[in-house]
Amino acid sequence: NDRERNRMHHLNSALDALRSVLPTFPDDAKLTKIETLRFAHNYIWALTQSLRLA
């Protein structure tokens, strides 16, 4: 199905863009989709906390 293939392409592109702005790990391993979302959530939370404490 072309519609599903297009949807997945856009989703994967968005996840790649998100991965590009997250700090990388020493082994530079590509995060899975769920790992990317969880890491982004935790990273945003940590940044928010550091701003609150500043």
PDBQT receptor file of N, H, CA, C and O in Angstrom, charges set to zero:
ATOM      1  N   ASN A   1       0.842  -1.178   0.000  1.00  0.00    +0.000 N 
ATOM      2  CA  ASN A   1       0.000   0.000   0.000  1.00  0.00    +0.000 C 
ATOM      3  C   ASN A   1       0.888   1.243   0.000  1.00  0.00    +0.000 C 
ATOM      4  O   ASN A   1       1.724   1.428   0.885  1.00  0.00    +0.000 OA
ATOM      5  N   ASP A   2       0.692   2.080  -0.999  1.00  0.00    +0.000 N 
ATOM      6  H   ASP A   2       0.012   1.931  -1.717  1.00  0.00    +0.000 HD
ATOM      7  CA  ASP A   2       1.496   3.298  -1.133  1.00  0.00    +0.000 C 
ATOM      8  C   ASP A   2       1.285   4.264   0.021  1.00  0.00    +0.000 C 
ATOM      9  O   ASP A   2       2.233   4.907   0.474  1.00  0.00    +0.000 OA
ATOM     10  N   ARG A   3       0.078   4.371   0.490  1.00  0.00    +0.000 N 
ATOM     11  H   ARG A   3      -0.692   3.849   0.122  1.00  0.00    +0.000 HD
ATOM     12  CA  ARG A   3      -0.219   5.299   1.582  1.00  0.00    +0.000 C 
ATOM     13  C   ARG A   3       0.541   4.906   2.856  1.00  0.00    +0.000 C 
ATOM     14  O   ARG A   3       1.113   5.763   3.530  1.00  0.00    +0.000 OA
ATOM     15  N   GLU A   4       0.545   3.626   3.176  1.00  0.00    +0.000 N 
ATOM     16  H   GLU A   4       0.081   2.930   2.628  1.00  0.00    +0.000 HD
ATOM     17  CA  GLU A   4       1.260   3.142   4.370  1.00  0.00    +0.000 C 
ATOM     18  C   GLU A   4       2.767   3.302   4.208  1.00  0.00    +0.000 C 
ATOM     19  O   GLU A   4       3.453   3.694   5.152  1.00  0.00    +0.000 OA
ATOM     20  N   ARG A   5       3.281   3.004   3.031  1.00  0.00    +0.000 N 
ATOM     21  H   ARG A   5       2.724   2.685   2.265  1.00  0.00    +0.000 HD
ATOM     22  CA  ARG A   5       4.711   3.155   2.769  1.00  0.00    +0.000 C 
ATOM     23  C   ARG A   5       5.129   4.619   2.921  1.00  0.00    +0.000 C 
ATOM     24  O   ARG A   5       6.186   4.909   3.480  1.00  0.00    +0.000 OA
ATOM     25  N   ASN A   6       4.308   5.529   2.428  1.00  0.00    +0.000 N 
ATOM     26  H   ASN A   6       3.450   5.293   1.973  1.00  0.00    +0.000 HD
ATOM     27  CA  ASN A   6       4.577   6.963   2.538  1.00  0.00    +0.000 C 
ATOM     28  C   ASN A   6       4.522   7.409   3.999  1.00  0.00    +0.000 C 
ATOM     29  O   ASN A   6       5.355   8.199   4.444  1.00  0.00    +0.000 OA
ATOM     30  N   ARG A   7       3.543   6.903   4.737  1.00  0.00    +0.000 N 
ATOM     31  H   ARG A   7       2.866   6.261   4.376  1.00  0.00    +0.000 HD
ATOM     32  CA  ARG A   7       3.410   7.243   6.156  1.00  0.00    +0.000 C 
ATOM     33  C   ARG A   7       4.645   6.787   6.933  1.00  0.00    +0.000 C 
ATOM     34  O   ARG A   7       5.180   7.536   7.751  1.00  0.00    +0.000 OA
ATOM     35  N   MET A   8       5.092   5.571   6.678  1.00  0.00    +0.000 N 
ATOM     36  H   MET A   8       4.658   4.963   6.013  1.00  0.00    +0.000 HD
ATOM     37  CA  MET A   8       6.267   5.044   7.371  1.00  0.00    +0.000 C 
ATOM     38  C   MET A   8       7.536   5.802   6.984  1.00  0.00    +0.000 C 
ATOM     39  O   MET A   8       8.420   6.010   7.815  1.00  0.00    +0.000 OA
ATOM     40  N   HIS A   9       7.619   6.210   5.730  1.00  0.00    +0.000 N 
ATOM     41  H   HIS A   9       6.901   6.041   5.055  1.00  0.00    +0.000 HD
ATOM     42  CA  HIS A   9       8.772   6.996   5.289  1.00  0.00    +0.000 C 
ATOM     43  C   HIS A   9       8.835   8.309   6.062  1.00  0.00    +0.000 C 
ATOM     44  O   HIS A   9       9.905   8.711   6.520  1.00  0.00    +0.000 OA
ATOM     45  N   HIS A  10       7.689   8.977   6.206  1.00  0.00    +0.000 N 
ATOM     46  H   HIS A  10       6.821   8.650   5.834  1.00  0.00    +0.000 HD
ATOM     47  CA  HIS A  10       7.649  10.243   6.946  1.00  0.00    +0.000 C 
ATOM     48  C   HIS A  10       7.946  10.029   8.429  1.00  0.00    +0.000 C 
ATOM     49  O   HIS A  10       8.647  10.834   9.042  1.00  0.00    +0.000 OA
ATOM     50  N   LEU A  11       7.428   8.972   8.997  1.00  0.00    +0.000 N 
ATOM     51  H   LEU A  11       6.858   8.318   8.499  1.00  0.00    +0.000 HD
ATOM     52  CA  LEU A  11       7.695   8.662  10.400  1.00  0.00    +0.000 C 
ATOM     53  C   LEU A  11       9.184   8.394  10.612  1.00  0.00    +0.000 C 
ATOM     54  O   LEU A  11       9.780   8.922  11.551  1.00  0.00    +0.000 OA
ATOM     55  N   ASN A  12       9.782   7.585   9.752  1.00  0.00    +0.000 N 
ATOM     56  H   ASN A  12       9.297   7.157   8.989  1.00  0.00    +0.000 HD
ATOM     57  CA  ASN A  12      11.208   7.280   9.875  1.00  0.00    +0.000 C 
ATOM     58  C   ASN A  12      12.070   8.520   9.672  1.00  0.00    +0.000 C 
ATOM     59  O   ASN A  12      13.092   8.679  10.339  1.00  0.00    +0.000 OA
ATOM     60  N   SER A  13      11.672   9.392   8.766  1.00  0.00    +0.000 N 
ATOM     61  H   SER A  13      10.842   9.263   8.224  1.00  0.00    +0.000 HD
ATOM     62  CA  SER A  13      12.404  10.644   8.562  1.00  0.00    +0.000 C 
ATOM     63  C   SER A  13      12.332  11.526   9.801  1.00  0.00    +0.000 C 
ATOM     64  O   SER A  13      13.326  12.136  10.195  1.00  0.00    +0.000 OA
ATOM     65  N   ALA A  14      11.156  11.593  10.412  1.00  0.00    +0.000 N 
ATOM     66  H   ALA A  14      10.348  11.098  10.092  1.00  0.00    +0.000 HD
ATOM     67  CA  ALA A  14      10.993  12.390  11.629  1.00  0.00    +0.000 C 
ATOM     68  C   ALA A  14      11.825  11.816  12.772  1.00  0.00    +0.000 C 
ATOM     69  O   ALA A  14      12.432  12.570  13.532  1.00  0.00    +0.000 OA
ATOM     70  N   LEU A  15      11.859  10.503  12.900  1.00  0.00    +0.000 N 
ATOM     71  H   LEU A  15      11.366   9.891  12.283  1.00  0.00    +0.000 HD
ATOM     72  CA  LEU A  15      12.669   9.881  13.948  1.00  0.00    +0.000 C 
ATOM     73  C   LEU A  15      14.159  10.107  13.702  1.00  0.00    +0.000 C 
ATOM     74  O   LEU A  15      14.912  10.323  14.652  1.00  0.00    +0.000 OA
ATOM     75  N   ASP A  16      14.589  10.060  12.459  1.00  0.00    +0.000 N 
ATOM     76  H   ASP A  16      13.977   9.884  11.688  1.00  0.00    +0.000 HD
ATOM     77  CA  ASP A  16      15.988  10.350  12.136  1.00  0.00    +0.000 C 
ATOM     78  C   ASP A  16      16.335  11.792  12.490  1.00  0.00    +0.000 C 
ATOM     79  O   ASP A  16      17.420  12.063  13.005  1.00  0.00    +0.000 OA
ATOM     80  N   ALA A  17      15.420  12.713  12.215  1.00  0.00    +0.000 N 
ATOM     81  H   ALA A  17      14.539  12.493  11.797  1.00  0.00    +0.000 HD
ATOM     82  CA  ALA A  17      15.650  14.117  12.572  1.00  0.00    +0.000 C 
ATOM     83  C   ALA A  17      15.741  14.278  14.085  1.00  0.00    +0.000 C 
ATOM     84  O   ALA A  17      16.584  15.025  14.582  1.00  0.00    +0.000 OA
ATOM     85  N   LEU A  18      14.883  13.583  14.811  1.00  0.00    +0.000 N 
ATOM     86  H   LEU A  18      14.199  12.976  14.407  1.00  0.00    +0.000 HD
ATOM     87  CA  LEU A  18      14.924  13.629  16.272  1.00  0.00    +0.000 C 
ATOM     88  C   LEU A  18      16.239  13.055  16.787  1.00  0.00    +0.000 C 
ATOM     89  O   LEU A  18      16.865  13.637  17.673  1.00  0.00    +0.000 OA
ATOM     90  N   ARG A  19      16.659  11.920  16.240  1.00  0.00    +0.000 N 
ATOM     91  H   ARG A  19      16.151  11.448  15.521  1.00  0.00    +0.000 HD
ATOM     92  CA  ARG A  19      17.936  11.314  16.654  1.00  0.00    +0.000 C 
ATOM     93  C   ARG A  19      19.107  12.273  16.425  1.00  0.00    +0.000 C 
ATOM     94  O   ARG A  19      20.069  12.275  17.192  1.00  0.00    +0.000 OA
ATOM     95  N   SER A  20      19.024  13.077  15.382  1.00  0.00    +0.000 N 
ATOM     96  H   SER A  20      18.243  13.076  14.758  1.00  0.00    +0.000 HD
ATOM     97  CA  SER A  20      20.141  13.964  15.038  1.00  0.00    +0.000 C 
ATOM     98  C   SER A  20      20.330  15.089  16.049  1.00  0.00    +0.000 C 
ATOM     99  O   SER A  20      21.414  15.669  16.115  1.00  0.00    +0.000 OA
ATOM    100  N   VAL A  21      19.312  15.412  16.836  1.00  0.00    +0.000 N 
ATOM    101  H   VAL A  21      18.432  14.940  16.782  1.00  0.00    +0.000 HD
ATOM    102  CA  VAL A  21      19.452  16.486  17.823  1.00  0.00    +0.000 C 
ATOM    103  C   VAL A  21      19.633  15.960  19.242  1.00  0.00    +0.000 C 
ATOM    104  O   VAL A  21      19.813  16.746  20.172  1.00  0.00    +0.000 OA
ATOM    105  N   LEU A  22      19.587  14.655  19.418  1.00  0.00    +0.000 N 
ATOM    106  H   LEU A  22      19.441  14.016  18.663  1.00  0.00    +0.000 HD
ATOM    107  CA  LEU A  22      19.813  14.066  20.734  1.00  0.00    +0.000 C 
ATOM    108  C   LEU A  22      21.301  13.789  20.913  1.00  0.00    +0.000 C 
ATOM    109  O   LEU A  22      22.005  13.490  19.949  1.00  0.00    +0.000 OA
ATOM    110  N   PRO A  23      21.781  13.892  22.171  1.00  0.00    +0.000 N 
ATOM    111  CA  PRO A  23      23.184  13.525  22.410  1.00  0.00    +0.000 C 
ATOM    112  C   PRO A  23      23.413  12.072  22.007  1.00  0.00    +0.000 C 
ATOM    113  O   PRO A  23      22.534  11.228  22.184  1.00  0.00    +0.000 OA
ATOM    114  N   THR A  24      24.578  11.786  21.473  1.00  0.00    +0.000 N 
ATOM    115  H   THR A  24      25.292  12.471  21.329  1.00  0.00    +0.000 HD
ATOM    116  CA  THR A  24      24.863  10.431  21.003  1.00  0.00    +0.000 C 
ATOM    117  C   THR A  24      25.530   9.604  22.094  1.00  0.00    +0.000 C 
ATOM    118  O   THR A  24      26.107  10.141  23.039  1.00  0.00    +0.000 OA
ATOM    119  N   PHE A  25      25.441   8.322  21.947  1.00  0.00    +0.000 N 
ATOM    120  H   PHE A  25      24.972   7.886  21.179  1.00  0.00    +0.000 HD
ATOM    121  CA  PHE A  25      26.080   7.389  22.856  1.00  0.00    +0.000 C 
ATOM    122  C   PHE A  25      27.500   7.133  22.377  1.00  0.00    +0.000 C 
ATOM    123  O   PHE A  25      27.806   7.356  21.206  1.00  0.00    +0.000 OA
ATOM    124  N   PRO A  26      28.375   6.667  23.270  1.00  0.00    +0.000 N 
ATOM    125  CA  PRO A  26      29.768   6.412  22.868  1.00  0.00    +0.000 C 
ATOM    126  C   PRO A  26      29.902   5.466  21.674  1.00  0.00    +0.000 C 
ATOM    127  O   PRO A  26      30.744   5.684  20.803  1.00  0.00    +0.000 OA
ATOM    128  N   ASP A  27      29.081   4.425  21.629  1.00  0.00    +0.000 N 
ATOM    129  H   ASP A  27      28.397   4.248  22.336  1.00  0.00    +0.000 HD
ATOM    130  CA  ASP A  27      29.195   3.476  20.513  1.00  0.00    +0.000 C 
ATOM    131  C   ASP A  27      28.427   3.941  19.279  1.00  0.00    +0.000 C 
ATOM    132  O   ASP A  27      28.463   3.285  18.238  1.00  0.00    +0.000 OA
ATOM    133  N   ASP A  28      27.727   5.083  19.399  1.00  0.00    +0.000 N 
ATOM    134  H   ASP A  28      27.697   5.616  20.245  1.00  0.00    +0.000 HD
ATOM    135  CA  ASP A  28      26.993   5.686  18.279  1.00  0.00    +0.000 C 
ATOM    136  C   ASP A  28      26.008   4.705  17.638  1.00  0.00    +0.000 C 
ATOM    137  O   ASP A  28      25.777   4.749  16.430  1.00  0.00    +0.000 OA
ATOM    138  N   ALA A  29      25.435   3.826  18.452  1.00  0.00    +0.000 N 
ATOM    139  H   ALA A  29      25.623   3.791  19.433  1.00  0.00    +0.000 HD
ATOM    140  CA  ALA A  29      24.458   2.860  17.952  1.00  0.00    +0.000 C 
ATOM    141  C   ALA A  29      23.137   3.566  17.654  1.00  0.00    +0.000 C 
ATOM    142  O   ALA A  29      22.732   4.478  18.375  1.00  0.00    +0.000 OA
ATOM    143  N   LYS A  30      22.484   3.142  16.603  1.00  0.00    +0.000 N 
ATOM    144  H   LYS A  30      22.813   2.402  16.017  1.00  0.00    +0.000 HD
ATOM    145  CA  LYS A  30      21.197   3.725  16.252  1.00  0.00    +0.000 C 
ATOM    146  C   LYS A  30      20.139   3.225  17.229  1.00  0.00    +0.000 C 
ATOM    147  O   LYS A  30      19.984   2.022  17.441  1.00  0.00    +0.000 OA
ATOM    148  N   LEU A  31      19.418   4.168  17.817  1.00  0.00    +0.000 N 
ATOM    149  H   LEU A  31      19.544   5.145  17.645  1.00  0.00    +0.000 HD
ATOM    150  CA  LEU A  31      18.359   3.816  18.750  1.00  0.00    +0.000 C 
ATOM    151  C   LEU A  31      17.149   3.290  17.988  1.00  0.00    +0.000 C 
ATOM    152  O   LEU A  31      16.894   3.694  16.853  1.00  0.00    +0.000 OA
ATOM    153  N   THR A  32      16.413   2.392  18.616  1.00  0.00    +0.000 N 
ATOM    154  H   THR A  32      16.620   2.064  19.537  1.00  0.00    +0.000 HD
ATOM    155  CA  THR A  32      15.156   1.938  18.028  1.00  0.00    +0.000 C 
ATOM    156  C   THR A  32      14.145   3.074  18.120  1.00  0.00    +0.000 C 
ATOM    157  O   THR A  32      14.415   4.107  18.733  1.00  0.00    +0.000 OA
ATOM    158  N   LYS A  33      13.001   2.883  17.518  1.00  0.00    +0.000 N 
ATOM    159  H   LYS A  33      12.782   2.044  17.020  1.00  0.00    +0.000 HD
ATOM    160  CA  LYS A  33      11.964   3.920  17.554  1.00  0.00    +0.000 C 
ATOM    161  C   LYS A  33      11.534   4.219  18.982  1.00  0.00    +0.000 C 
ATOM    162  O   LYS A  33      11.475   5.382  19.381  1.00  0.00    +0.000 OA
ATOM    163  N   ILE A  34      11.237   3.190  19.749  1.00  0.00    +0.000 N 
ATOM    164  H   ILE A  34      11.286   2.245  19.425  1.00  0.00    +0.000 HD
ATOM    165  CA  ILE A  34      10.771   3.409  21.120  1.00  0.00    +0.000 C 
ATOM    166  C   ILE A  34      11.896   3.960  21.984  1.00  0.00    +0.000 C 
ATOM    167  O   ILE A  34      11.651   4.806  22.844  1.00  0.00    +0.000 OA
ATOM    168  N   GLU A  35      13.128   3.495  21.772  1.00  0.00    +0.000 N 
ATOM    169  H   GLU A  35      13.327   2.808  21.074  1.00  0.00    +0.000 HD
ATOM    170  CA  GLU A  35      14.264   4.034  22.524  1.00  0.00    +0.000 C 
ATOM    171  C   GLU A  35      14.459   5.515  22.215  1.00  0.00    +0.000 C 
ATOM    172  O   GLU A  35      14.755   6.304  23.112  1.00  0.00    +0.000 OA
ATOM    173  N   THR A  36      14.296   5.892  20.956  1.00  0.00    +0.000 N 
ATOM    174  H   THR A  36      14.056   5.251  20.227  1.00  0.00    +0.000 HD
ATOM    175  CA  THR A  36      14.430   7.291  20.564  1.00  0.00    +0.000 C 
ATOM    176  C   THR A  36      13.395   8.149  21.272  1.00  0.00    +0.000 C 
ATOM    177  O   THR A  36      13.727   9.207  21.808  1.00  0.00    +0.000 OA
ATOM    178  N   LEU A  37      12.146   7.704  21.279  1.00  0.00    +0.000 N 
ATOM    179  H   LEU A  37      11.876   6.845  20.843  1.00  0.00    +0.000 HD
ATOM    180  CA  LEU A  37      11.086   8.476  21.928  1.00  0.00    +0.000 C 
ATOM    181  C   LEU A  37      11.297   8.563  23.436  1.00  0.00    +0.000 C 
ATOM    182  O   LEU A  37      11.111   9.626  24.029  1.00  0.00    +0.000 OA
ATOM    183  N   ARG A  38      11.677   7.466  24.049  1.00  0.00    +0.000 N 
ATOM    184  H   ARG A  38      11.828   6.602  23.568  1.00  0.00    +0.000 HD
ATOM    185  CA  ARG A  38      11.922   7.477  25.500  1.00  0.00    +0.000 C 
ATOM    186  C   ARG A  38      13.113   8.357  25.850  1.00  0.00    +0.000 C 
ATOM    187  O   ARG A  38      13.063   9.121  26.814  1.00  0.00    +0.000 OA
ATOM    188  N   PHE A  39      14.181   8.250  25.070  1.00  0.00    +0.000 N 
ATOM    189  H   PHE A  39      14.222   7.630  24.287  1.00  0.00    +0.000 HD
ATOM    190  CA  PHE A  39      15.367   9.051  25.338  1.00  0.00    +0.000 C 
ATOM    191  C   PHE A  39      15.058  10.535  25.154  1.00  0.00    +0.000 C 
ATOM    192  O   PHE A  39      15.496  11.358  25.958  1.00  0.00    +0.000 OA
ATOM    193  N   ALA A  40      14.314  10.885  24.111  1.00  0.00    +0.000 N 
ATOM    194  H   ALA A  40      13.959  10.216  23.458  1.00  0.00    +0.000 HD
ATOM    195  CA  ALA A  40      13.937  12.279  23.886  1.00  0.00    +0.000 C 
ATOM    196  C   ALA A  40      13.094  12.796  25.047  1.00  0.00    +0.000 C 
ATOM    197  O   ALA A  40      13.302  13.916  25.515  1.00  0.00    +0.000 OA
ATOM    198  N   HIS A  41      12.158  11.999  25.507  1.00  0.00    +0.000 N 
ATOM    199  H   HIS A  41      11.990  11.089  25.127  1.00  0.00    +0.000 HD
ATOM    200  CA  HIS A  41      11.319  12.383  26.643  1.00  0.00    +0.000 C 
ATOM    201  C   HIS A  41      12.175  12.654  27.872  1.00  0.00    +0.000 C 
ATOM    202  O   HIS A  41      12.023  13.687  28.524  1.00  0.00    +0.000 OA
ATOM    203  N   ASN A  42      13.070  11.734  28.187  1.00  0.00    +0.000 N 
ATOM    204  H   ASN A  42      13.194  10.894  27.658  1.00  0.00    +0.000 HD
ATOM    205  CA  ASN A  42      13.930  11.889  29.358  1.00  0.00    +0.000 C 
ATOM    206  C   ASN A  42      14.891  13.063  29.206  1.00  0.00    +0.000 C 
ATOM    207  O   ASN A  42      15.168  13.768  30.176  1.00  0.00    +0.000 OA
ATOM    208  N   TYR A  43      15.393  13.274  28.010  1.00  0.00    +0.000 N 
ATOM    209  H   TYR A  43      15.168  12.702  27.221  1.00  0.00    +0.000 HD
ATOM    210  CA  TYR A  43      16.314  14.380  27.753  1.00  0.00    +0.000 C 
ATOM    211  C   TYR A  43      15.599  15.720  27.922  1.00  0.00    +0.000 C 
ATOM    212  O   TYR A  43      16.146  16.639  28.532  1.00  0.00    +0.000 OA
ATOM    213  N   ILE A  44      14.401  15.838  27.395  1.00  0.00    +0.000 N 
ATOM    214  H   ILE A  44      13.957  15.091  26.899  1.00  0.00    +0.000 HD
ATOM    215  CA  ILE A  44      13.616  17.071  27.552  1.00  0.00    +0.000 C 
ATOM    216  C   ILE A  44      13.307  17.304  29.023  1.00  0.00    +0.000 C 
ATOM    217  O   ILE A  44      13.380  18.436  29.500  1.00  0.00    +0.000 OA
ATOM    218  N   TRP A  45      12.961  16.241  29.748  1.00  0.00    +0.000 N 
ATOM    219  H   TRP A  45      12.901  15.321  29.361  1.00  0.00    +0.000 HD
ATOM    220  CA  TRP A  45      12.690  16.362  31.182  1.00  0.00    +0.000 C 
ATOM    221  C   TRP A  45      13.934  16.860  31.920  1.00  0.00    +0.000 C 
ATOM    222  O   TRP A  45      13.838  17.751  32.764  1.00  0.00    +0.000 OA
ATOM    223  N   ALA A  46      15.095  16.293  31.606  1.00  0.00    +0.000 N 
ATOM    224  H   ALA A  46      15.173  15.569  30.920  1.00  0.00    +0.000 HD
ATOM    225  CA  ALA A  46      16.343  16.692  32.266  1.00  0.00    +0.000 C 
ATOM    226  C   ALA A  46      16.693  18.142  31.955  1.00  0.00    +0.000 C 
ATOM    227  O   ALA A  46      17.136  18.875  32.839  1.00  0.00    +0.000 OA
ATOM    228  N   LEU A  47      16.501  18.558  30.715  1.00  0.00    +0.000 N 
ATOM    229  H   LEU A  47      16.141  17.963  29.997  1.00  0.00    +0.000 HD
ATOM    230  CA  LEU A  47      16.767  19.952  30.357  1.00  0.00    +0.000 C 
ATOM    231  C   LEU A  47      15.824  20.895  31.098  1.00  0.00    +0.000 C 
ATOM    232  O   LEU A  47      16.239  21.959  31.557  1.00  0.00    +0.000 OA
ATOM    233  N   THR A  48      14.568  20.507  31.213  1.00  0.00    +0.000 N 
ATOM    234  H   THR A  48      14.231  19.642  30.840  1.00  0.00    +0.000 HD
ATOM    235  CA  THR A  48      13.586  21.310  31.941  1.00  0.00    +0.000 C 
ATOM    236  C   THR A  48      13.986  21.441  33.402  1.00  0.00    +0.000 C 
ATOM    237  O   THR A  48      13.907  22.527  33.977  1.00  0.00    +0.000 OA
ATOM    238  N   GLN A  49      14.415  20.341  34.002  1.00  0.00    +0.000 N 
ATOM    239  H   GLN A  49      14.479  19.459  33.535  1.00  0.00    +0.000 HD
ATOM    240  CA  GLN A  49      14.841  20.371  35.405  1.00  0.00    +0.000 C 
ATOM    241  C   GLN A  49      16.055  21.274  35.594  1.00  0.00    +0.000 C 
ATOM    242  O   GLN A  49      16.127  22.013  36.575  1.00  0.00    +0.000 OA
ATOM    243  N   SER A  50      16.996  21.223  34.677  1.00  0.00    +0.000 N 
ATOM    244  H   SER A  50      16.937  20.622  33.880  1.00  0.00    +0.000 HD
ATOM    245  CA  SER A  50      18.187  22.060  34.813  1.00  0.00    +0.000 C 
ATOM    246  C   SER A  50      17.833  23.539  34.679  1.00  0.00    +0.000 C 
ATOM    247  O   SER A  50      18.457  24.384  35.319  1.00  0.00    +0.000 OA
ATOM    248  N   LEU A  51      16.840  23.857  33.855  1.00  0.00    +0.000 N 
ATOM    249  H   LEU A  51      16.332  23.170  33.334  1.00  0.00    +0.000 HD
ATOM    250  CA  LEU A  51      16.398  25.251  33.746  1.00  0.00    +0.000 C 
ATOM    251  C   LEU A  51      15.696  25.705  35.020  1.00  0.00    +0.000 C 
ATOM    252  O   LEU A  51      15.865  26.846  35.448  1.00  0.00    +0.000 OA
ATOM    253  N   ARG A  52      14.924  24.834  35.618  1.00  0.00    +0.000 N 
ATOM    254  H   ARG A  52      14.787  23.907  35.270  1.00  0.00    +0.000 HD
ATOM    255  CA  ARG A  52      14.227  25.178  36.858  1.00  0.00    +0.000 C 
ATOM    256  C   ARG A  52      15.195  25.418  38.002  1.00  0.00    +0.000 C 
ATOM    257  O   ARG A  52      14.953  26.267  38.860  1.00  0.00    +0.000 OA
ATOM    258  N   LEU A  53      16.290  24.673  38.017  1.00  0.00    +0.000 N 
ATOM    259  H   LEU A  53      16.487  23.983  37.320  1.00  0.00    +0.000 HD
ATOM    260  CA  LEU A  53      17.261  24.791  39.102  1.00  0.00    +0.000 C 
ATOM    261  C   LEU A  53      18.274  25.908  38.871  1.00  0.00    +0.000 C 
ATOM    262  O   LEU A  53      19.030  26.257  39.778  1.00  0.00    +0.000 OA
ATOM    263  N   ALA A  54      18.295  26.463  37.675  1.00  0.00    +0.000 N 
ATOM    264  H   ALA A  54      17.681  26.180  36.938  1.00  0.00    +0.000 HD
ATOM    265  CA  ALA A  54      19.272  27.518  37.347  1.00  0.00    +0.000 C 
ATOM    266  C   ALA A  54      18.887  28.855  37.943  1.00  0.00    +0.000 C 
ATOM    267  O   ALA A  54      19.601  29.840  37.761  1.00  0.00    +0.000 OA
TER     268      ALA A  54
